[in-house]
Amino acid sequence: MHEYSLVQSLLERVAQEAAVHRAVAVHRVHVRIGALAGVERGLCATAFDMLRPGTLCAAADLVINLEPSVWACPVCTVPVPADGALACPACGWPARLASGDALVLERVELEVA
């Protein structure tokens, strides 16, 4: 369950942002999880709940937005449906993953004194 190490890194990054802005608390953390990121939404939420006590995120909510995978042709940039052959319908080139393979910290809602 690598979600725990990912959430630990996430909490460290949030703490860095909070320090930069001299925040006294974090109210909400927004993340985006791609369909091909290899991160389980439920395990991520559980890890956040277990690791946040004793941090500025102790009372924070975790908002998880799921992102579908998006494929596109690297030559002509035509979108390629993920439910079929991963080749461009226009020119035949193999498709490349354009998005949906990352865990992204999108926004942190801070309380600043």
Backbone torsions as a table, in degrees:
resi	resn	phi	psi	omega
1	MET	NA	86.2	-178.8
2	HIS	-75.3	-6.1	178.5
3	GLU	-58.9	-32.8	-179.5
4	TYR	-65.1	-42.7	178.7
5	SER	-69.9	-34.5	176.6
6	LEU	-64.6	-44.1	-179.9
7	VAL	-68.4	-36.2	176.0
8	GLN	-60.2	-44.7	177.1
9	SER	-64.5	-39.0	177.8
10	LEU	-61.0	-46.2	179.7
11	LEU	-64.1	-36.0	176.8
12	GLU	-65.6	-41.4	178.9
13	ARG	-65.7	-41.2	177.9
14	VAL	-63.3	-40.9	178.2
15	ALA	-61.8	-38.2	177.2
16	GLN	-62.9	-45.8	178.7
17	GLU	-63.7	-40.7	178.9
18	ALA	-62.5	-40.4	179.0
19	ALA	-65.2	-41.0	179.3
20	VAL	-59.6	-38.3	-176.6
21	HIS	-97.0	5.4	-179.7
22	ARG	54.9	45.0	-179.3
23	ALA	-77.7	148.9	177.1
24	VAL	-102.5	-14.5	178.1
25	ALA	-160.9	159.9	173.9
26	VAL	-115.6	128.7	-178.6
27	HIS	-98.0	-32.9	-177.0
28	ARG	-154.6	140.0	177.1
29	VAL	-121.8	123.6	180.0
30	HIS	-106.8	125.9	175.6
31	VAL	-127.3	156.3	175.2
32	ARG	-119.5	127.2	-180.0
33	ILE	-114.5	120.1	178.1
34	GLY	-73.9	150.4	-179.1
35	ALA	-59.9	-29.0	-179.2
36	LEU	-107.5	20.4	-178.9
37	ALA	-77.1	-18.0	-177.7
38	GLY	75.5	25.2	-179.6
39	VAL	-117.9	125.3	179.3
40	GLU	-85.0	122.8	-176.5
41	ARG	-56.2	-48.6	-178.0
42	GLY	-63.5	-41.9	178.8
43	LEU	-67.7	-35.3	177.3
44	CYS	-63.3	-45.6	179.1
45	ALA	-63.5	-41.3	178.7
46	THR	-64.4	-43.7	179.0
47	ALA	-62.5	-40.2	178.3
48	PHE	-61.3	-45.8	179.8
49	ASP	-62.2	-35.7	-178.1
50	MET	-78.6	-31.9	-173.5
51	LEU	-96.1	-14.5	-175.1
52	ARG	-76.2	-26.5	178.5
53	PRO	-56.6	137.7	-179.9
54	GLY	85.2	2.4	177.9
55	THR	-115.7	174.9	174.7
56	LEU	-64.8	-16.3	179.7
57	CYS	-91.5	12.2	-174.6
58	ALA	-53.5	-36.4	-179.2
59	ALA	-109.4	10.2	-174.9
60	ALA	-79.1	148.5	171.8
61	ASP	-92.1	146.6	174.1
62	LEU	-105.1	122.5	178.0
63	VAL	-108.5	119.3	-178.3
64	ILE	-110.4	121.4	174.3
65	ASN	-106.5	129.9	179.5
66	LEU	-91.8	139.5	-179.4
67	GLU	-119.0	127.6	177.3
68	PRO	-72.2	160.4	174.6
69	SER	-77.4	141.7	179.4
70	VAL	-126.5	127.2	179.5
71	TRP	-112.6	148.0	179.2
72	ALA	-150.0	159.2	176.4
73	CYS	-76.8	129.1	179.3
74	PRO	-73.6	-14.7	-177.9
75	VAL	-92.6	-54.3	-175.6
76	CYS	-110.3	3.7	176.3
77	THR	60.2	19.4	176.8
78	VAL	-70.8	132.6	175.6
79	PRO	-62.0	141.8	-179.0
80	VAL	-119.2	122.9	179.1
81	PRO	-61.9	138.0	-177.9
82	ALA	-80.1	-10.2	-175.3
83	ASP	-91.1	6.3	179.6
84	GLY	-134.4	-153.1	176.8
85	ALA	-66.1	133.6	-177.6
86	LEU	-87.1	62.9	176.3
87	ALA	-135.1	148.6	-177.6
88	CYS	-63.9	127.1	178.5
89	PRO	-70.4	-18.2	-178.6
90	ALA	-89.8	-46.1	-174.1
91	CYS	-120.0	-10.9	176.7
92	GLY	89.2	-4.7	179.1
93	TRP	-65.4	149.2	175.1
94	PRO	-62.6	138.2	-179.7
95	ALA	-75.2	156.2	174.4
96	ARG	-120.6	149.2	176.7
97	LEU	-70.8	121.3	-178.8
98	ALA	-94.2	-32.7	177.4
99	SER	-166.2	166.7	178.5
100	GLY	104.5	16.5	-179.2
101	ASP	-123.9	24.3	-174.1
102	ALA	-133.2	160.3	168.2
103	LEU	-110.0	117.8	-172.4
104	VAL	-122.5	130.4	170.6
105	LEU	-80.3	109.8	-175.2
106	GLU	-88.5	-44.2	-174.5
107	ARG	-158.1	147.8	175.9
108	VAL	-128.3	126.0	177.5
109	GLU	-97.9	115.9	-172.9
110	LEU	-109.9	154.6	169.0
111	GLU	-107.3	118.8	-177.6
112	VAL	-112.3	133.2	-179.6
113	ALA	-66.5	NA	NA
